[in-house]
């Protein structure tokens, strides 16, 4: 029986399944086999040595004068042959050998063991990937399944990348290695169901956390982020150490860190901006790469009025309104953008304080009402608003 223990030790090592769990499954399988042969397992006891694998199966039988149920009863004469001490009413433990179980019973026992192995293997896979939920993994493209893509996460686990979770325009070939964000891990009767995504905004955040050591150790924080998958992302970063430049840390030497993230996202543009607790300054930064002349905010209404140079209006708005839309999502403010000439026409600059020490980014000193004028050379963007323009990127 030592071969059993050796086999179980090998299974424990290769499949990460506890040997004790497997031994318990064997004990249950032997009781199942007994039930098949004797129509009951209530009086069956299984003794399995954890070290040697030596196994004994006993059936407890009552000593009676006349046997009505051979599975649970034994005559006094038969009991005396085992030991002269037995009397009517005593219980005798009769050892059962596995060869008496029969072919069908043995097959049932085998199925119990196989089921225990499969269940524990599925449980181990679930536990492993449940710990990775809301994190990123590397998947290897296996094959197309309709419009979806089957991706291998390791040598025994696969996930389905659905069309809704794919970056528009991306094409996947067998063997491609792609970064994926695990959105959910669920238990099912057929094993864990792992939902993955290439479009989730958290994918960008997690990639920077893996790539930038200053983020991993807490020196630099990602305060806010937003994304339009496959096109552009914006992240706002802040340093807890005045000697560490948050933006520089994320960009890396010669852009190596941000370029690594961009490569994982198949060329998606990423704007890294410094976060500020001052809303006006934060909005000013968020509209990068456009120049901004002036920002005024209404803290109660969560709105901002932004003036940009006439030549920068298209850049501030972005292609199909993307830059302004992402800035609104990043800051949480509804942003009204106007060109310098339009703001001047509205008399905006005439209303500004003449104090040369006035700070336009100090919300305690000043904020302005957001104009309701929606002329052609101005645009307003809410965090949930989609704008269809054809301005240059």
Secondary structure as UniProt FT lines:
FT   HELIX           2..15
FT   HELIX           19..38
FT   TURN            42..43
FT   STRAND          44..48
FT   TURN            50..52
FT   STRAND          55..64
FT   TURN            70..72
FT   STRAND          73..75
FT   HELIX           76..82
FT   TURN            84..85
FT   TURN            88..89
FT   STRAND          91..96
FT   HELIX           98..100
FT   HELIX           103..130
FT   TURN            131..134
FT   STRAND          136..145
FT   TURN            146..147
FT   STRAND          148..154
FT   TURN            155..156
FT   STRAND          157..161
FT   HELIX           163..165
FT   TURN            168..169
FT   TURN            174..175
FT   STRAND          177..186
FT   TURN            189..190
FT   STRAND          193..197
FT   HELIX           201..211
FT   HELIX           213..216
FT   TURN            217..218
FT   STRAND          220..228
FT   TURN            229..231
FT   STRAND          232..239
FT   TURN            242..243
FT   HELIX           246..251
FT   HELIX           253..255
FT   HELIX           256..264
FT   TURN            265..267
FT   STRAND          269..274
FT   HELIX           279..286
FT   TURN            287..289
FT   STRAND          294..298
FT   TURN            299..302
FT   STRAND          303..308
FT   HELIX           310..312
FT   HELIX           313..317
FT   HELIX           319..321
FT   HELIX           322..331
FT   STRAND          334..339
FT   HELIX           340..345
FT   TURN            346..348
FT   HELIX           349..351
FT   TURN            356..357
FT   TURN            360..361
FT   TURN            363..365
FT   TURN            376..377
FT   STRAND          378..381
FT   TURN            383..384
//
